[in-house]
Amino acid sequence: MKFIKKQGDNICFALIAAALAIMPMLLNAGVIGSSSTILFLGKCIAFAAVAIGLDMIWGYTGILSLGHGLYFSLG
């Protein structure tokens, strides 16, 4: 249990990286065949990137900046 507490971030990163590495293989194998699934995953990744950016600027600097929302909305 102590190992998981110390290495939790590394384990989480490894699991996410493995899941993202497996996605193209699942797509080629036909397991993920729906284009709506891929569009949904793309939207989730885009929203996650914005959430991480907002969290970093608000958490480290204490300044709420919504300026990067303009660039996100243009995309």
mmCIF file as gemmi writes it, N, C-alpha and C atoms, coordinates in Angstrom:
data_model
loop_
_atom_site.group_PDB
_atom_site.id
_atom_site.type_symbol
_atom_site.label_atom_id
_atom_site.label_alt_id
_atom_site.label_comp_id
_atom_site.label_asym_id
_atom_site.label_entity_id
_atom_site.label_seq_id
_atom_site.pdbx_PDB_ins_code
_atom_site.Cartn_x
_atom_site.Cartn_y
_atom_site.Cartn_z
_atom_site.occupancy
_atom_site.B_iso_or_equiv
_atom_site.pdbx_formal_charge
_atom_site.auth_seq_id
_atom_site.auth_asym_id
_atom_site.pdbx_PDB_model_num
ATOM 1 N N . MET Axp A 1 ? 0.819 -1.184 0 1 0 ? 1 A 1
ATOM 2 C CA . MET Axp A 1 ? 0 0 0 1 0 ? 1 A 1
ATOM 3 C C . MET Axp A 1 ? 0.868 1.255 0 1 0 ? 1 A 1
ATOM 4 N N . LYS Axp A 2 ? 1.996 1.19 0.677 1 0 ? 2 A 1
ATOM 5 C CA . LYS Axp A 2 ? 2.893 2.342 0.739 1 0 ? 2 A 1
ATOM 6 C C . LYS Axp A 2 ? 3.483 2.644 -0.641 1 0 ? 2 A 1
ATOM 7 N N . PHE Axp A 3 ? 3.715 1.589 -1.433 1 0 ? 3 A 1
ATOM 8 C CA . PHE Axp A 3 ? 4.256 1.755 -2.779 1 0 ? 3 A 1
ATOM 9 C C . PHE Axp A 3 ? 3.27 2.522 -3.659 1 0 ? 3 A 1
ATOM 10 N N . ILE Axp A 4 ? 1.991 2.203 -3.548 1 0 ? 4 A 1
ATOM 11 C CA . ILE Axp A 4 ? 0.971 2.871 -4.358 1 0 ? 4 A 1
ATOM 12 C C . ILE Axp A 4 ? 0.853 4.335 -3.965 1 0 ? 4 A 1
ATOM 13 N N . LYS Axp A 5 ? 0.972 4.641 -2.693 1 0 ? 5 A 1
ATOM 14 C CA . LYS Axp A 5 ? 0.891 6.033 -2.255 1 0 ? 5 A 1
ATOM 15 C C . LYS Axp A 5 ? 2.069 6.837 -2.775 1 0 ? 5 A 1
ATOM 16 N N . LYS Axp A 6 ? 3.257 6.241 -2.789 1 0 ? 6 A 1
ATOM 17 C CA . LYS Axp A 6 ? 4.433 6.954 -3.266 1 0 ? 6 A 1
ATOM 18 C C . LYS Axp A 6 ? 4.464 7.066 -4.788 1 0 ? 6 A 1
ATOM 19 N N . GLN Axp A 7 ? 4.058 6.04 -5.461 1 0 ? 7 A 1
ATOM 20 C CA . GLN Axp A 7 ? 4.161 5.987 -6.918 1 0 ? 7 A 1
ATOM 21 C C . GLN Axp A 7 ? 2.805 6.137 -7.61 1 0 ? 7 A 1
ATOM 22 N N . GLY Axp A 8 ? 1.825 6.699 -6.938 1 0 ? 8 A 1
ATOM 23 C CA . GLY Axp A 8 ? 0.479 6.808 -7.498 1 0 ? 8 A 1
ATOM 24 C C . GLY Axp A 8 ? 0.429 7.612 -8.777 1 0 ? 8 A 1
ATOM 25 N N . ASP Axp A 9 ? 1.147 8.728 -8.827 1 0 ? 9 A 1
ATOM 26 C CA . ASP Axp A 9 ? 1.154 9.55 -10.033 1 0 ? 9 A 1
ATOM 27 C C . ASP Axp A 9 ? 1.783 8.809 -11.205 1 0 ? 9 A 1
ATOM 28 N N . ASN Axp A 10 ? 2.869 8.111 -10.945 1 0 ? 10 A 1
ATOM 29 C CA . ASN Axp A 10 ? 3.538 7.371 -12.014 1 0 ? 10 A 1
ATOM 30 C C . ASN Axp A 10 ? 2.672 6.233 -12.527 1 0 ? 10 A 1
ATOM 31 N N . ILE Axp A 11 ? 1.983 5.551 -11.636 1 0 ? 11 A 1
ATOM 32 C CA . ILE Axp A 11 ? 1.109 4.45 -12.038 1 0 ? 11 A 1
ATOM 33 C C . ILE Axp A 11 ? -0.052 4.988 -12.865 1 0 ? 11 A 1
ATOM 34 N N . CYS Axp A 12 ? -0.632 6.103 -12.441 1 0 ? 12 A 1
ATOM 35 C CA . CYS Axp A 12 ? -1.746 6.709 -13.17 1 0 ? 12 A 1
ATOM 36 C C . CYS Axp A 12 ? -1.299 7.135 -14.561 1 0 ? 12 A 1
ATOM 37 N N . PHE Axp A 13 ? -0.13 7.761 -14.662 1 0 ? 13 A 1
ATOM 38 C CA . PHE Axp A 13 ? 0.389 8.178 -15.96 1 0 ? 13 A 1
ATOM 39 C C . PHE Axp A 13 ? 0.628 6.974 -16.856 1 0 ? 13 A 1
ATOM 40 N N . ALA Axp A 14 ? 1.173 5.903 -16.306 1 0 ? 14 A 1
ATOM 41 C CA . ALA Axp A 14 ? 1.442 4.701 -17.099 1 0 ? 14 A 1
ATOM 42 C C . ALA Axp A 14 ? 0.145 4.083 -17.617 1 0 ? 14 A 1
ATOM 43 N N . LEU Axp A 15 ? -0.902 4.07 -16.784 1 0 ? 15 A 1
ATOM 44 C CA . LEU Axp A 15 ? -2.181 3.517 -17.225 1 0 ? 15 A 1
ATOM 45 C C . LEU Axp A 15 ? -2.809 4.354 -18.332 1 0 ? 15 A 1
ATOM 46 N N . ILE Axp A 16 ? -2.748 5.66 -18.198 1 0 ? 16 A 1
ATOM 47 C CA . ILE Axp A 16 ? -3.313 6.529 -19.232 1 0 ? 16 A 1
ATOM 48 C C . ILE Axp A 16 ? -2.512 6.405 -20.53 1 0 ? 16 A 1
ATOM 49 N N . ALA Axp A 17 ? -1.197 6.366 -20.432 1 0 ? 17 A 1
ATOM 50 C CA . ALA Axp A 17 ? -0.358 6.221 -21.622 1 0 ? 17 A 1
ATOM 51 C C . ALA Axp A 17 ? -0.616 4.879 -22.311 1 0 ? 17 A 1
ATOM 52 N N . ALA Axp A 18 ? -0.799 3.816 -21.533 1 0 ? 18 A 1
ATOM 53 C CA . ALA Axp A 18 ? -1.087 2.509 -22.115 1 0 ? 18 A 1
ATOM 54 C C . ALA Axp A 18 ? -2.455 2.508 -22.796 1 0 ? 18 A 1
ATOM 55 N N . ALA Axp A 19 ? -3.439 3.142 -22.181 1 0 ? 19 A 1
ATOM 56 C CA . ALA Axp A 19 ? -4.769 3.2 -22.791 1 0 ? 19 A 1
ATOM 57 C C . ALA Axp A 19 ? -4.733 3.976 -24.102 1 0 ? 19 A 1
ATOM 58 N N . LEU Axp A 20 ? -3.995 5.079 -24.135 1 0 ? 20 A 1
ATOM 59 C CA . LEU Axp A 20 ? -3.897 5.851 -25.369 1 0 ? 20 A 1
ATOM 60 C C . LEU Axp A 20 ? -3.099 5.12 -26.441 1 0 ? 20 A 1
ATOM 61 N N . ALA Axp A 21 ? -2.133 4.312 -26.041 1 0 ? 21 A 1
ATOM 62 C CA . ALA Axp A 21 ? -1.357 3.542 -27.014 1 0 ? 21 A 1
ATOM 63 C C . ALA Axp A 21 ? -2.174 2.406 -27.609 1 0 ? 21 A 1
ATOM 64 N N . ILE Axp A 22 ? -3.117 1.883 -26.857 1 0 ? 22 A 1
ATOM 65 C CA . ILE Axp A 22 ? -3.939 0.766 -27.328 1 0 ? 22 A 1
ATOM 66 C C . ILE Axp A 22 ? -5.068 1.236 -28.249 1 0 ? 22 A 1
ATOM 67 N N . MET Axp A 23 ? -5.487 2.496 -28.132 1 0 ? 23 A 1
ATOM 68 C CA . MET Axp A 23 ? -6.616 3.003 -28.908 1 0 ? 23 A 1
ATOM 69 C C . MET Axp A 23 ? -6.474 2.796 -30.419 1 0 ? 23 A 1
ATOM 70 N N . PRO Axp A 24 ? -5.336 3.126 -31.064 1 0 ? 24 A 1
ATOM 71 C CA . PRO Axp A 24 ? -5.25 2.892 -32.513 1 0 ? 24 A 1
ATOM 72 C C . PRO Axp A 24 ? -5.365 1.426 -32.897 1 0 ? 24 A 1
ATOM 73 N N . MET Axp A 25 ? -4.845 0.552 -32.045 1 0 ? 25 A 1
ATOM 74 C CA . MET Axp A 25 ? -4.96 -0.88 -32.334 1 0 ? 25 A 1
ATOM 75 C C . MET Axp A 25 ? -6.403 -1.346 -32.239 1 0 ? 25 A 1
ATOM 76 N N . LEU Axp A 26 ? -7.141 -0.826 -31.263 1 0 ? 26 A 1
ATOM 77 C CA . LEU Axp A 26 ? -8.555 -1.168 -31.144 1 0 ? 26 A 1
ATOM 78 C C . LEU Axp A 26 ? -9.356 -0.638 -32.324 1 0 ? 26 A 1
ATOM 79 N N . LEU Axp A 27 ? -8.973 0.526 -32.825 1 0 ? 27 A 1
ATOM 80 C CA . LEU Axp A 27 ? -9.654 1.101 -33.974 1 0 ? 27 A 1
ATOM 81 C C . LEU Axp A 27 ? -9.413 0.261 -35.218 1 0 ? 27 A 1
ATOM 82 N N . ASN Axp A 28 ? -8.169 -0.178 -35.427 1 0 ? 28 A 1
ATOM 83 C CA . ASN Axp A 28 ? -7.851 -1.006 -36.592 1 0 ? 28 A 1
ATOM 84 C C . ASN Axp A 28 ? -8.481 -2.39 -36.497 1 0 ? 28 A 1
ATOM 85 N N . ALA Axp A 29 ? -8.641 -2.905 -35.291 1 0 ? 29 A 1
ATOM 86 C CA . ALA Axp A 29 ? -9.218 -4.233 -35.111 1 0 ? 29 A 1
ATOM 87 C C . ALA Axp A 29 ? -10.739 -4.209 -35.261 1 0 ? 29 A 1
ATOM 88 N N . GLY Axp A 30 ? -11.334 -3.034 -35.232 1 0 ? 30 A 1
ATOM 89 C CA . GLY Axp A 30 ? -12.777 -2.939 -35.387 1 0 ? 30 A 1
ATOM 90 C C . GLY Axp A 30 ? -13.537 -2.948 -34.082 1 0 ? 30 A 1
ATOM 91 N N . VAL Axp A 31 ? -12.847 -2.942 -32.968 1 0 ? 31 A 1
ATOM 92 C CA . VAL Axp A 31 ? -13.516 -2.92 -31.676 1 0 ? 31 A 1
ATOM 93 C C . VAL Axp A 31 ? -14.195 -1.571 -31.478 1 0 ? 31 A 1
ATOM 94 N N . ILE Axp A 32 ? -13.473 -0.504 -31.828 1 0 ? 32 A 1
ATOM 95 C CA . ILE Axp A 32 ? -14.043 0.832 -31.807 1 0 ? 32 A 1
ATOM 96 C C . ILE Axp A 32 ? -14.298 1.198 -33.259 1 0 ? 32 A 1
ATOM 97 N N . GLY Axp A 33 ? -15.526 1.063 -33.695 1 0 ? 33 A 1
ATOM 98 C CA . GLY Axp A 33 ? -15.818 1.312 -35.09 1 0 ? 33 A 1
ATOM 99 C C . GLY Axp A 33 ? -16.669 2.529 -35.317 1 0 ? 33 A 1
ATOM 100 N N . SER Axp A 34 ? -17.264 3.038 -34.308 1 0 ? 34 A 1
ATOM 101 C CA . SER Axp A 34 ? -18.17 4.163 -34.456 1 0 ? 34 A 1
ATOM 102 C C . SER Axp A 34 ? -17.401 5.472 -34.483 1 0 ? 34 A 1
ATOM 103 N N . SER Axp A 35 ? -17.72 6.306 -35.447 1 0 ? 35 A 1
ATOM 104 C CA . SER Axp A 35 ? -17.046 7.6 -35.511 1 0 ? 35 A 1
ATOM 105 C C . SER Axp A 35 ? -17.513 8.508 -34.377 1 0 ? 35 A 1
ATOM 106 N N . SER Axp A 36 ? -18.704 8.268 -33.851 1 0 ? 36 A 1
ATOM 107 C CA . SER Axp A 36 ? -19.181 9.097 -32.751 1 0 ? 36 A 1
ATOM 108 C C . SER Axp A 36 ? -18.366 8.845 -31.479 1 0 ? 36 A 1
ATOM 109 N N . THR Axp A 37 ? -17.878 7.633 -31.309 1 0 ? 37 A 1
ATOM 110 C CA . THR Axp A 37 ? -17.024 7.332 -30.156 1 0 ? 37 A 1
ATOM 111 C C . THR Axp A 37 ? -15.72 8.105 -30.242 1 0 ? 37 A 1
ATOM 112 N N . ILE Axp A 38 ? -15.15 8.156 -31.431 1 0 ? 38 A 1
ATOM 113 C CA . ILE Axp A 38 ? -13.896 8.871 -31.617 1 0 ? 38 A 1
ATOM 114 C C . ILE Axp A 38 ? -14.104 10.366 -31.443 1 0 ? 38 A 1
ATOM 115 N N . LEU Axp A 39 ? -15.212 10.893 -31.949 1 0 ? 39 A 1
ATOM 116 C CA . LEU Axp A 39 ? -15.51 12.309 -31.761 1 0 ? 39 A 1
ATOM 117 C C . LEU Axp A 39 ? -15.717 12.627 -30.285 1 0 ? 39 A 1
ATOM 118 N N . PHE Axp A 40 ? -16.368 11.744 -29.567 1 0 ? 40 A 1
ATOM 119 C CA . PHE Axp A 40 ? -16.579 11.941 -28.137 1 0 ? 40 A 1
ATOM 120 C C . PHE Axp A 40 ? -15.261 11.944 -27.388 1 0 ? 40 A 1
ATOM 121 N N . LEU Axp A 41 ? -14.369 11.029 -27.713 1 0 ? 41 A 1
ATOM 122 C CA . LEU Axp A 41 ? -13.06 10.99 -27.06 1 0 ? 41 A 1
ATOM 123 C C . LEU Axp A 41 ? -12.253 12.244 -27.381 1 0 ? 41 A 1
ATOM 124 N N . GLY Axp A 42 ? -12.362 12.749 -28.604 1 0 ? 42 A 1
ATOM 125 C CA . GLY Axp A 42 ? -11.677 13.985 -28.972 1 0 ? 42 A 1
ATOM 126 C C . GLY Axp A 42 ? -12.187 15.169 -28.177 1 0 ? 42 A 1
ATOM 127 N N . LYS Axp A 43 ? -13.506 15.242 -27.986 1 0 ? 43 A 1
ATOM 128 C CA . LYS Axp A 43 ? -14.07 16.331 -27.182 1 0 ? 43 A 1
ATOM 129 C C . LYS Axp A 43 ? -13.622 16.222 -25.732 1 0 ? 43 A 1
ATOM 130 N N . CYS Axp A 44 ? -13.57 15.005 -25.22 1 0 ? 44 A 1
ATOM 131 C CA . CYS Axp A 44 ? -13.122 14.817 -23.834 1 0 ? 44 A 1
ATOM 132 C C . CYS Axp A 44 ? -11.68 15.265 -23.66 1 0 ? 44 A 1
ATOM 133 N N . ILE Axp A 45 ? -10.83 14.951 -24.622 1 0 ? 45 A 1
ATOM 134 C CA . ILE Axp A 45 ? -9.432 15.348 -24.532 1 0 ? 45 A 1
ATOM 135 C C . ILE Axp A 45 ? -9.299 16.868 -24.629 1 0 ? 45 A 1
ATOM 136 N N . ALA Axp A 46 ? -10.093 17.496 -25.514 1 0 ? 46 A 1
ATOM 137 C CA . ALA Axp A 46 ? -10.037 18.951 -25.649 1 0 ? 46 A 1
ATOM 138 C C . ALA Axp A 46 ? -10.493 19.645 -24.366 1 0 ? 46 A 1
ATOM 139 N N . PHE Axp A 47 ? -11.591 19.178 -23.788 1 0 ? 47 A 1
ATOM 140 C CA . PHE Axp A 47 ? -12.074 19.777 -22.541 1 0 ? 47 A 1
ATOM 141 C C . PHE Axp A 47 ? -11.102 19.527 -21.397 1 0 ? 47 A 1
ATOM 142 N N . ALA Axp A 48 ? -10.459 18.37 -21.393 1 0 ? 48 A 1
ATOM 143 C CA . ALA Axp A 48 ? -9.475 18.081 -20.347 1 0 ? 48 A 1
ATOM 144 C C . ALA Axp A 48 ? -8.274 19.006 -20.463 1 0 ? 48 A 1
ATOM 145 N N . ALA Axp A 49 ? -7.844 19.306 -21.69 1 0 ? 49 A 1
ATOM 146 C CA . ALA Axp A 49 ? -6.713 20.217 -21.879 1 0 ? 49 A 1
ATOM 147 C C . ALA Axp A 49 ? -7.059 21.617 -21.377 1 0 ? 49 A 1
ATOM 148 N N . VAL Axp A 50 ? -8.27 22.068 -21.653 1 0 ? 50 A 1
ATOM 149 C CA . VAL Axp A 50 ? -8.685 23.387 -21.165 1 0 ? 50 A 1
ATOM 150 C C . VAL Axp A 50 ? -8.788 23.391 -19.646 1 0 ? 50 A 1
ATOM 151 N N . ALA Axp A 51 ? -9.324 22.334 -19.078 1 0 ? 51 A 1
ATOM 152 C CA . ALA Axp A 51 ? -9.459 22.259 -17.623 1 0 ? 51 A 1
ATOM 153 C C . ALA Axp A 51 ? -8.093 22.251 -16.943 1 0 ? 51 A 1
ATOM 154 N N . ILE Axp A 52 ? -7.146 21.531 -17.51 1 0 ? 52 A 1
ATOM 155 C CA . ILE Axp A 52 ? -5.802 21.499 -16.93 1 0 ? 52 A 1
ATOM 156 C C . ILE Axp A 52 ? -5.137 22.869 -17.039 1 0 ? 52 A 1
ATOM 157 N N . GLY Axp A 53 ? -5.305 23.526 -18.176 1 0 ? 53 A 1
ATOM 158 C CA . GLY Axp A 53 ? -4.733 24.859 -18.341 1 0 ? 53 A 1
ATOM 159 C C . GLY Axp A 53 ? -5.32 25.854 -17.359 1 0 ? 53 A 1
ATOM 160 N N . LEU Axp A 54 ? -6.631 25.806 -17.186 1 0 ? 54 A 1
ATOM 161 C CA . LEU Axp A 54 ? -7.287 26.709 -16.241 1 0 ? 54 A 1
ATOM 162 C C . LEU Axp A 54 ? -6.86 26.403 -14.809 1 0 ? 54 A 1
ATOM 163 N N . ASP Axp A 55 ? -6.736 25.14 -14.497 1 0 ? 55 A 1
ATOM 164 C CA . ASP Axp A 55 ? -6.315 24.746 -13.156 1 0 ? 55 A 1
ATOM 165 C C . ASP Axp A 55 ? -4.886 25.195 -12.87 1 0 ? 55 A 1
ATOM 166 N N . MET Axp A 56 ? -4.019 25.069 -13.85 1 0 ? 56 A 1
ATOM 167 C CA . MET Axp A 56 ? -2.62 25.457 -13.636 1 0 ? 56 A 1
ATOM 168 C C . MET Axp A 56 ? -2.486 26.962 -13.437 1 0 ? 56 A 1
ATOM 169 N N . ILE Axp A 57 ? -3.151 27.748 -14.281 1 0 ? 57 A 1
ATOM 170 C CA . ILE Axp A 57 ? -2.982 29.199 -14.149 1 0 ? 57 A 1
ATOM 171 C C . ILE Axp A 57 ? -3.68 29.718 -12.9 1 0 ? 57 A 1
ATOM 172 N N . TRP Axp A 58 ? -4.803 29.121 -12.541 1 0 ? 58 A 1
ATOM 173 C CA . TRP Axp A 58 ? -5.526 29.591 -11.364 1 0 ? 58 A 1
ATOM 174 C C . TRP Axp A 58 ? -4.85 29.099 -10.083 1 0 ? 58 A 1
ATOM 175 N N . GLY Axp A 59 ? -4.314 27.881 -10.125 1 0 ? 59 A 1
ATOM 176 C CA . GLY Axp A 59 ? -3.706 27.296 -8.933 1 0 ? 59 A 1
ATOM 177 C C . GLY Axp A 59 ? -2.344 27.867 -8.611 1 0 ? 59 A 1
ATOM 178 N N . TYR Axp A 60 ? -1.49 28.02 -9.62 1 0 ? 60 A 1
ATOM 179 C CA . TYR Axp A 60 ? -0.129 28.475 -9.356 1 0 ? 60 A 1
ATOM 180 C C . TYR Axp A 60 ? -0.039 29.985 -9.171 1 0 ? 60 A 1
ATOM 181 N N . THR Axp A 61 ? -0.828 30.739 -9.943 1 0 ? 61 A 1
ATOM 182 C CA . THR Axp A 61 ? -0.709 32.191 -9.866 1 0 ? 61 A 1
ATOM 183 C C . THR Axp A 61 ? -1.807 32.825 -9.038 1 0 ? 61 A 1
ATOM 184 N N . GLY Axp A 62 ? -2.905 32.159 -8.872 1 0 ? 62 A 1
ATOM 185 C CA . GLY Axp A 62 ? -4.021 32.729 -8.141 1 0 ? 62 A 1
ATOM 186 C C . GLY Axp A 62 ? -4.822 33.719 -8.954 1 0 ? 62 A 1
ATOM 187 N N . ILE Axp A 63 ? -4.54 33.784 -10.25 1 0 ? 63 A 1
ATOM 188 C CA . ILE Axp A 63 ? -5.223 34.722 -11.134 1 0 ? 63 A 1
ATOM 189 C C . ILE Axp A 63 ? -6.159 33.925 -12.031 1 0 ? 63 A 1
ATOM 190 N N . LEU Axp A 64 ? -7.423 34.296 -12.027 1 0 ? 64 A 1
ATOM 191 C CA . LEU Axp A 64 ? -8.384 33.64 -12.914 1 0 ? 64 A 1
ATOM 192 C C . LEU Axp A 64 ? -8.272 34.281 -14.28 1 0 ? 64 A 1
ATOM 193 N N . SER Axp A 65 ? -7.825 33.531 -15.256 1 0 ? 65 A 1
ATOM 194 C CA . SER Axp A 65 ? -7.654 34.042 -16.608 1 0 ? 65 A 1
ATOM 195 C C . SER Axp A 65 ? -8.544 33.248 -17.544 1 0 ? 65 A 1
ATOM 196 N N . LEU Axp A 66 ? -9.442 33.929 -18.185 1 0 ? 66 A 1
ATOM 197 C CA . LEU Axp A 66 ? -10.299 33.279 -19.169 1 0 ? 66 A 1
ATOM 198 C C . LEU Axp A 66 ? -9.901 33.674 -20.583 1 0 ? 66 A 1
ATOM 199 N N . GLY Axp A 67 ? -8.731 34.26 -20.733 1 0 ? 67 A 1
ATOM 200 C CA . GLY Axp A 67 ? -8.247 34.688 -22.044 1 0 ? 67 A 1
ATOM 201 C C . GLY Axp A 67 ? -8.004 33.536 -22.988 1 0 ? 67 A 1
ATOM 202 N N . HIS Axp A 68 ? -7.553 32.408 -22.47 1 0 ? 68 A 1
ATOM 203 C CA . HIS Axp A 68 ? -7.3 31.274 -23.358 1 0 ? 68 A 1
ATOM 204 C C . HIS Axp A 68 ? -8.609 30.622 -23.808 1 0 ? 68 A 1
ATOM 205 N N . GLY Axp A 69 ? -9.73 30.994 -23.187 1 0 ? 69 A 1
ATOM 206 C CA . GLY Axp A 69 ? -11.034 30.493 -23.648 1 0 ? 69 A 1
ATOM 207 C C . GLY Axp A 69 ? -11.363 30.977 -25.036 1 0 ? 69 A 1
ATOM 208 N N . LEU Axp A 70 ? -10.848 32.164 -25.41 1 0 ? 70 A 1
ATOM 209 C CA . LEU Axp A 70 ? -11.059 32.686 -26.75 1 0 ? 70 A 1
ATOM 210 C C . LEU Axp A 70 ? -10.432 31.76 -27.786 1 0 ? 70 A 1
ATOM 211 N N . TYR Axp A 71 ? -9.217 31.331 -27.541 1 0 ? 71 A 1
ATOM 212 C CA . TYR Axp A 71 ? -8.528 30.44 -28.483 1 0 ? 71 A 1
ATOM 213 C C . TYR Axp A 71 ? -9.201 29.07 -28.532 1 0 ? 71 A 1
ATOM 214 N N . PHE Axp A 72 ? -9.705 28.624 -27.415 1 0 ? 72 A 1
ATOM 215 C CA . PHE Axp A 72 ? -10.421 27.35 -27.389 1 0 ? 72 A 1
ATOM 216 C C . PHE Axp A 72 ? -11.721 27.448 -28.179 1 0 ? 72 A 1
ATOM 217 N N . SER Axp A 73 ? -12.427 28.565 -28.056 1 0 ? 73 A 1
ATOM 218 C CA . SER Axp A 73 ? -13.692 28.709 -28.768 1 0 ? 73 A 1
ATOM 219 C C . SER Axp A 73 ? -13.48 28.888 -30.259 1 0 ? 73 A 1
ATOM 220 N N . LEU Axp A 74 ? -12.342 29.451 -30.653 1 0 ? 74 A 1
ATOM 221 C CA . LEU Axp A 74 ? -12.059 29.591 -32.081 1 0 ? 74 A 1
ATOM 222 C C . LEU Axp A 74 ? -11.849 28.227 -32.734 1 0 ? 74 A 1
ATOM 223 N N . GLY Axp A 75 ? -11.341 27.28 -31.982 1 0 ? 75 A 1
ATOM 224 C CA . GLY Axp A 75 ? -11.084 25.949 -32.529 1 0 ? 75 A 1
ATOM 225 C C . GLY Axp A 75 ? -12.362 25.203 -32.721 1 0 ? 75 A 1
